[in-house]
């Protein structure tokens, strides 16, 4: 990562002037977080750009940032200011960016030519050499029960099971040069992460220098987005608890899209993605919904699940018995684990459950508050101030009176104390930020200590108790103290989900409070919920609409479209027009589905000026082509808007550039182009010979493509695709084409010719 000293003066000066203009003339507005929402990157990235600590990989996001600052300058009455015009001129930024990009390219080339480039590039690659990755606990492998024993390794001997064979096949394919994904899916403490750790061993023995990248700080999504573009061949991407990367909106879909691009890029192969998920998180990420919030994540994960069973059975139990003689930890697990739950026993699950069940009332209240926070939408790092303010609501008056003034200190000591070699019920979160380290504890857990969520120490609930709480407390509604404390102390990223959970349970006032706070922090989903819900209760009150229009960020774009629709239904035309103007000028054009929704709502709301402004930004040239289904939706939206020129431009882009490595995508695009009458582009797509390029590993997708090619009249493509089917093991599909069933009644020969008739007498 280059710093300011390494940059061209023109670029450095321009960055410094932009940062100073925003900080001084615009009073630090928009904030880094607001800019991040508009530009589509993380707040950390915005800060790095404005400090010149990082050079943007592409110019478009940088120009988006400049435009957003210009819009703020206009609102501040500085549009005619010469200083503003100088620092916010797009052409100046384009020249500076291009000059800096050339300088960096020349510098890298010179380093390579001087024999220094290899070492420089090696240091710049994300991750660390696999040979240096020696601590499994840094990769979140569970510690094993029992005190350390001299002469024994830190982890018990590994007993392979059936899923390890499947995982080994994936790793072998990566070692052979093909980028791969493995997603281990199972319950908490069943051995998912340990299996991934063991699977690394063959890569350690390779001649190639493999690396391991575990993006985790400052947050997992931010870390992943910051360096994904720099991941190079021979890298293991370690996504333990992959839901923390893929579920957050909108960053999760951005991460999924970049991972897909990485895996499909032969120039960056091989990379190996090792991910773990609980079954309910797998279901959330792979189930189609309306709107489809995880379409790209689903596409990334589809076909890569490796199920990890909860128990040891059959040959695994026999292997465990053989290994137990050399390791007392395995011997204890083999003897005492209930119903074959060996991995859970080794991870200390019985100890955790015993500690939980034996906890004093006030301590158990703290644990229940954490369980409820997690199951109702909070992230894994929970502010202790929230739990402390919520806990009294879980106690009877007698229990609260008996808890004593130091109950919180006693409770935190109980839940954080390790036992039998495993971490406690809560684990303190080390952020590296002094204000997040516990130097004192609240003395009045019911409130009044002035601790804000961003300053409160953070704790993580043990995974197994998190999972246990989701089932054991599924029918419980937390007390009012929980919701009041959530509104004041929960992390801002969790407020919208908590508000949704409150509304779903009939707690309308608490839901509105949480959604209002979430809207204050820019959450467009929460803003939409605030408008829709309060409009049903107070149809003539436009305060929620005013609040939403003024505070909602422009990301994710689809949520903005939903918010605009809500404002229209609420009759808040003034607020709708204000938000529409902002969205038309600055919203990201990456998502074709969202652009379609915006076109529709702007047209139905009668905001023609804003509709024209959005179209003037040429969405057809900017939307992503990763999801052909969304592209076809936009094609139809452009046709309905009468924008034939944009429709043609998008159809030409899609036909020329959509990936041919997914038969479903090709089928969808063929159908979409035909529906909008883009016959020329259908011909262009077929000219790329998709039948010769699509993979044949998904039988139903291939069948759909065959039907799509037939409907398009592409008989040559049907024939070409049919010729590839037998070798791929799809002869049943092959004989369903044309007269193949009759011609190949007796099968075919290895050279592809028709087999001659044969009978029983021809068999030896």
N, C-alpha and C positions, 0 to 999 in steps of 0.2 A: 504494500500500500504506500504510495508515494505521498510525501507531504508537500507543503507549499513551496519549499525551497527548490523542489525538483521541477517546478512548472514554469511555463512561459510567462514572462511578466504580464502580458496582456490578459491572459486567462486569470492569473492570480489577482491582479488588480480588479478585474471585473467581478470576481467572486467576492472580494473584500468590499467593494462598493455596494453590491447587492445586499450583502449581509448588513452593512451599516445603514443602508437606506431602510431596510425592513425594521431594524432594531430602533433606529432613531426617529426617522420621519413617520413611520407607521406604527410606532410604539409596540414593536415586536408582534405585529399582526400581519398576516395570519401566523398562528403558532406553528411550531414544528409538526405537531399532531394534525392540525388542520391541513397543512401543506401535504403531509403524508397521505391523508385521505383523498385529497384532490389529485395527487400525482400517481398514487397507486404503489407507493413504497412504504417502508417503515419510518417512524420518526427518527430512529437512529441514523438511517441513511440520509435523511434531510439534514440532520445536524452535521454529519460528516461532509456532505457536499458544501454546506455553507462555511465550514471551517477549512475547506480545501484539503481535508484529510483523505478524500476519496474522489477519484475521477469517474463520472458516470460512464457506464459501458455503452449506453446509447444516448443519442441527442434528444430524442422525443420527450422522455421524462423531464429532462432539464428544461426544455422549452415550455413544458406544461407548468413547471414551477415559476418560470418567469411570467407566464401569462396570468397565473393566479395572483402573484404579487402586483402585477399591473392592474388587475381588477380591483384589488384593495386600494391601490393608489387612486384610481378613479373615484371610488366611494369616499375617499378622504379628500376629494377636491384637488388632487395634485396632477390631474391629467395634463394640464398645460405647463407643468413645471419642467424647465429645461433639464434639470438634474435627473428627474424621473425618466424623461424621454431618452436621455443618454444611457442610463444604466439598464433600461428595460427594452432596448431596441433588439428585436429578434435577429436581425441580420448581423448585428455586432456579435451577438452570442454565437451564431452559426460560424462566423469566421474564427472567433476565438477557440471554439470547440474543435473545429477542423484542424487548426494550427497545432493545438495541444495534442490531438490524436496523432497527427503526423510526427510530432516530436517524440512522442512516446514510442511509436512504432519504430522510428529510426533508432532510438536509444536501445530498444530491445534487440533489434537486428545487429547493432554494433556490438552489443555485449556477447551475442552468440558468436559473431565473427571473431571476436577476441578470445573465444574459448571460455568466457565467463558466464555465458547465458544459461547453460544447463543448471549450474548451481543456483543462480538467481531465481530461475523459474521453479526449481525444486522447492526453494524456501517459500515461494509465493503460493504454492499449491495448498489448498485447505487440508487440514488434518495433520497427522504425524506418521512417521514410518511405522509399519505394523510391528517391526521388531522391537520398537520402543513401547508398545502398548502391552504392559505386563500386569497391570492392576485391574482385575475384573470388576472390582467394586466402583471404580471410576466410570464404568460403563453400566452401572446400576444392576449388576448381578447381585442377587440376594446373598447376604452372609448366611452361613450355615449355623445351625444351633450347636451349642457346646463351646466350651472354652478351647482356645488354641492348644494343640498338643504338639510337643517337640517332635520333629521328624516328619510331621504330616504336612501336606500342602494346605494352603489357605482354603481351598475348596475340596470337598469330598471327591473321591474317584467318580468319574462320570459313567453312568449306565445308559447306553444308547437305547432308544425305542424306535418304533416304526417311522415317526416323523423325522428322525435324524437321517434316515436313508434318503428321504425325499429332499431334505435340505442339502445333503451332501451332493446330490445330483445337480442342484441349482448352482452350488459353489463350483463344482467341476466345470460346468458350462461357462461360468464367468472366467475361471482360470484358463479355459481354452480360448478365450477372446471375445465372448458374446456378453453384452450387458444383460444383467438379470435382476429380478426382484423376487424376494421371498418374504411372505408376510405370515408370521407365526401367530395363530389365533387360538386363544384359550383363556381359561380363568386365571385369576391372580395366583401367583406362587405355584404354577404348574410346571415351570422349567423352561419357559419360552426364551428368556434372555440368556440363561445358561446354555441352551442349545445353540444359540447364535454365537456365543463365546467359543464353544468347542468347534464350531464350524469354521472358525478362522484358521485353524491349524494347518490345513493343506496350503493355504495362501502364504503362510509364514515360510513354507518350505520351497516356494517357487523361486526361480532365478530372478523374475521381475520384482522390482521394488514396490510392493503394494503399500498403500497408506490406509489409515482409518480416520474418518472425519465424523465427529460427534457434535453437531451444532447444538449449542445449549445456552450460550450467554450473548446478550443480556436476557433475551427470552428465546425459546426454541424457534418460533417462527421467524423472528428478526434475524437470528443467527443463520438460519437456513437460507433466507432470501439474500442476505448480505454476501454470501460466498458461493452459492450454487453455480453461478456463471463461471467461476474459476475452477470448478472441479475438473480434474484431468484424468486420463486413463489410469487404470490400476488403482482405483480408489473404492474402498468400502464405505458406504454411507450408512451410518448407524442411527436408525430412527426407533429407538426403544420408546414405547408408548407413543406410537405414531399418531394417535388422535390429537396429541398436543401440537402437532405440526399441521394436520390436515383439517381439523374441525373448525378452528377460529375463522371467522369471516371478517374481511375478504382474503386474509393472507393465506388461508388453507388452500383455496383454489389456485392462487398464484404459485404456491409451492408445488402443487400437483402438476400444474402446467409446465413448470420449468423442469421438474423431474421427468415428465414424459418426453420433453424435448431432448433432455440429456440422454435418456435411454435409447432414443431413436437416432441419435447422431453417431454414425460410424466413426467419425473422426475422434470421438472422445471415448470410444470403447476400448477395453471393457471397464464398466463400473458395476458394482454389486450393491444393491439396496437391501439391507436387512432390517425388517420392521417387525414390531410386535403390537398386538391389539387384543383387548378383551373382546369377547363375542358380541356384546351389546354395542360396542363402538364400531366393530366391523359392520354390523347390521345398519347402524346409522349412516355410515359412509357409503354403503353399497346399495341402499334401497332408494329407488327412484321416487321423488316427491314432486309436488307442484307448489311453489316453484322448485326447480331442481337445484338445490343448494350445493350439492357435492358431485356434480356430473363429472368433473375432471378427476376428482379423487377416485370415484367409482371406476373410471376407465383405467386409472393407474393401477388399482388393486385387483381388478377383475382377472380371474384365472391364476392368481398367485398365492392363494390361501393354502397354508399348511396347518392342519388342525392338530393341536397339542392336547392329548387327552388329560383328564383330571387325575387318572389313576394309573398305577403300574399293574399290568396283567400279563399272564402267560410267560413268554420267554423273558420279558423284562424283569419279572419277579425272580426267575431262576438266575438271571445275570446279577441281580441285586444280592441274592444269597451268596453267590460266589465271591462278589467284591466285598461283602460285609466283613469277612474275616480279617481284612487288612486295615479297616478303618472303623473305629468305634462309633463314629457318627452315623455311618451307614448301618452298622449293626443295630444301633438304637432305633433308627428309622424303620428298619425291616421288622423289628420286634413290636414296636409300639404304634406305627402309623395305622390309623383306622381306615378300613375299606380300600386299602391300596394307595392312599394319598401320601405317598412317600415324599414327593417334592414339597408338598405343603408342610409336612412335618420338618423336613430339613430347613425350610425357610422360617421355622419358628411359629407357624400358625397356631398350634395348640397353646404355646406360651402367650402369644398375643391375645387370644380369646380368653384365656384364664385371667390375664391382667385386666382386660376390659370388663369381664363379668364381676371381678372382685373389686373394682374401683369404687371409692367412696362416692356418695350421691353427687356432690359438687363436681368432682372429677369426671364422673360419667356424664353429667350434663354438658360439660365442655366437649367431650367426645361426641355426644349426640348432636350437638350444634355443628361440629365439623362434618359428621356424616350427612346431616341434612343439607349443609352448604354444598357439598360435593354432588349429592344426588339431584339437587334442584338447579344445578347449572354453574356453580362456581368452579374456577380453575383449581389446580392442585395446591397452589400456594395461598394459604388463607391467613389474613391478618388476625393476630391474636386479639386485637381490640374488638373485632366483630364477635369472636367467640365469647370473650369475657362479658360483653354487654348482653349477649343472647342467653348465656347459661342460666341466670336466675329464673328465667321463664320456664325452664324445664324442671324446676324444683318446687316442692310444696312449701308452704310458709314455714313449717316446722324445720324442714331440711335446710332452707335458706338461713334461718335464724341460727341453726347449729353449725353453719359452715365456717364461722370465724372470720376475722378480718384479713387473715393471710391465706385465704382459701385458694386464690389464684396461684400464688407462689408454690403452694403445696401441690396443686393440681398439675402445674407445668413440670414440677420436679418428677411427679409420678409418671406422667405420660411420655417424658423424654428420656427416662432412665433406661439404658440398655439392659437386657436380661438374657443370660445364657448365651452371650456372644452375638445377639441380634439387636438391631436398633429398636427403640421404644415405639410406643403407639404414635407419637408425634416425632417428626424429625425437623429440627430448626433448618430453615433455608438460608444458605450462605450466599449472599448476593454480591459481596465485595463492596457494598455501599454501607458506610458507617451508620447511617440513619436507620438501616434495617437490622441493626444488631441490638439485641436486648440489653440495655444498660439499666433499665428500671422497669417495673411492671405496674400496670394500673392498680390503684388502690381502691377504686370505686367501680367495680365491674359493671354496674348497672348504668354507667354513663358518667359524663362530666369530667373525664380526665384530659380532654382536649386532644387526644391522639387521633391523627388522621390516618386513613387507610394507607397512604403512601409512606407514612413514617412508622407504622406499627410493625413489630417483628412478625415474620411470616413463618408458618409451620405447615408441614405436609403430613397428612394422615396416612398411616400404613396402608399399602395397597389392599391387603386382604380385608381389613376392617372397612375400607372404602367400599369394596365389593359387598361385604356382609351388610353394611348399612343400606345399600340400594335395595336389598331384598327384605331384610328384617324390618325396615322402617317405611316400606313402600306405602303403607296405608295411613301413615302419620302425617298430620299437618303441624308444622312447627308453631310454637306460641308467638304471640305478638311481639315479644322482645326480640325474637330472631329477625323478624321483618324490619322492625324499627332500626335495629343495629345494622342490618344489611344496607339500608338506605344511607346510613351515615358512614359506614366503615368498609363495606365490600369494595373490592377493586373495581374501577370504572368499567373494565372490560367484561365484568360479570353482571352488571346491573340489568341489562336487557333480558338476559336469560332468566334471571331471578324474577324480574317483573312478569315475564311470560308464565313462569311457574305459579306465581301468586294469582294471576288472573284465572288460570286454569283451575284453581282451587276455590274460586269465588271470592278471593280477597281483593276486591276491586280497588279499594283505597290504597292498600299497600302496593298493588301493581302500578297504579298511576304514579305514586311517589317514586318508585324505582325507575319507571319509564321516563319520568320527567328528568331525573338526575342523569340517566343514560343519554337522553337527548341533549342535555347541556354539554355533554362530552362529545357530541357529534354523531351519535349512533342513529342512522337513518331508519333501521328496523324499529327501534324503540320509538322514534318520532312518529312513525306510521301507526304503531299500536296506540300511542297516546292520543292521536287525533281520532282514530276510529272508535276507540273505546269510550272516550269522553263525549264524543258526538252522540253516542247512543244514550248517554245519561243526561247531557245538557245540550240539546240540539242548537240552541241559539248562542251559546258561549263560544266565541272565537279565540279565547286566550290560548287554548292548546294549539290551535293552528298557527297563531302568531309565534308561539314558543318554538314549534317544530320548524317552521319556515326559516326562522332566524338562526337556529342552532344546528340543524342537521347538516352533516358533512355530505359530500357528493360521492360517497363510496359506502357500500358497493352500489354501482349504478342501478341495478335492478331494484334495490330497496328504495332508491330515490323515485323511480317510476311508480312504485306502490304508494309512496307517500304522496306524490302528486295526485294519484287517483283518489286517495283518501281525502285530500283537500278539496278536490272537485265534488266528491259526494257530500262533504260537509258544507258545501256552499261557500267556502272561504276563497272566493275568486281573487281577492287582492293578494292574499298570501300565496296562492297558487301561482299567480303571475310573477311575483317576486322570486320564488324558488325556481320557476321555469326559466326565467331569464338567466339566473345563475347557472342552472344545469345546462342550458343550451350552449352557454359560452365556455364552460370549463369542465364538464363531466367527461370522464374517460370514455373513449370510443372503442375500447378493446373488446368488450363483450357484445357480440351481435344480438343475443337474446335481449339484453338490457336496452340496446339501441332501439330494437323493434318495439319494446314496451314503451319507451319514451316517445317514439313517433306516434304511437297509437293514442297515448294519453294526451299529448299536446294537441293532436288533431281533434280529439273528442272534446277537449276543454275549450276549443276555439282560440287558442293562443297561437295564431298564425305567424306572428312576428318571431316568436321563439322557435317555432317549428322551422321557419326559414333559416334562422340563425344556426340551428343544429345541422340542417342539411348542408349549409354553406361550409361546414367544417369537413365535408367529404367523408362521412363514415364508411362508405364503400371501400375507400382506400386504406382505412386504418384498422377495421375490425379484425380480430384474430380468426384464423381459419382452422383452429384446433378442433372445434366441435361443428362438423358439417350440419348437424341437426339445427343448431342455432343459426348457422349461415342461411339455411333454406328458409327458416322463419323470417329472417331479415329480408331475404329476396321477396317474399310474399308481402311483407310490410312496405317495402319500397314500391311494389306494384300498386298496392292499395293507396299509397300516397301520390301516385301518378308520377313517380320519379324514375322514368325509364332510363335516363342517362346513368344514374347511380346504379340502378338494377343491372344494366349491362356491364358496367365497370366491375361490380362485385362478382357477377357471374363469370366474367373473364378471369379475374383473379383466382376464384375458387377452382375453376376448371383447370387452370394452369399450375396451381401450387398445392392443392389439397393433397395430403399424404395418401399414398396408395398402399400403405402397410396395414390397413384395416378394411376388410370387405364391407363391414357395416357402414363405414363412412362413405365409401364409394357409392354404395346402394342408395343411401340417404340423399347424397348430392345429385345423383342421376334423377331420382324421383322429383327432387325440388326444382332442378333446372327444367324438367319437362313440364311441371305444373305452372311455371311462370312463362312458359313459351320460349325459353332460351335454347332453341334447338341448335344454334351455331355453337354454343358453349357445350352442349351435350356431345356434339361431334368432336370438339377440342379435347374434352375429357377422355372420350373413347380412343382418340388418337394416341394417348399416352399408354395405351395397352394395359389397362388395369388387370385384365385377365392373366397376364403374364407375370404380374408383380405381387398381387395380394397373397398373403400367407394363407395356408389352407388348414390351419390347426383348429379352427372353430367351425364345425360342420354346419350349424344352423345359419351362421353368418354367410357362409359360402352358398348355401341354398338360396338365401335371400338375394344375393348378388346375381346368381344365375337367373332368377325370376326377373330382377331388374333389368338385366341385359336383354332378356327376351322381349320385355315390354318396350325397350328402347329400339327394338329391331336390329340389335347388334349381333347378328348370327355368327359372324366371324369370331367375335369375342367369346360367345357361348361355346363355340367349338374349341377355341384355344384353352379356355378354362376347363372344359370337359376333358381334354387330353391330359391335364395335370392331375386329375382326380384319382385315378387308380394308384399311381405311385404314392399318393398321400394316404392311401388306405380308405378312400371314399368310393369304392366300386359300386356300392348301392346307389349313390347319387349318379354315378356315371351311367348306369343302365336305365335310369329314369329319363334320360335325354333322348329325344327323337326316336329312332328305331333301334337304339342300342339294346333294349331288352331282348328283342328277337334275334338280332345279329349275334349278340354275345351270350346266347342262351347257355352255351357250354363253357363260358368264361373266355379268357384270352391267354395268350402266351406271354412270356416275359418280354419279348420284343414288341408287344403291343398288337400283334396280329390276332385275328379271330381264331379261337380254338376250334378245332374240328370236333364233330360229334364223337362222344365216347360213352362207354357204358361199363357195367360191372366186369365184364369180361376183359376190359382193357387194364384192369388194376392187377398188380402182381400180389 
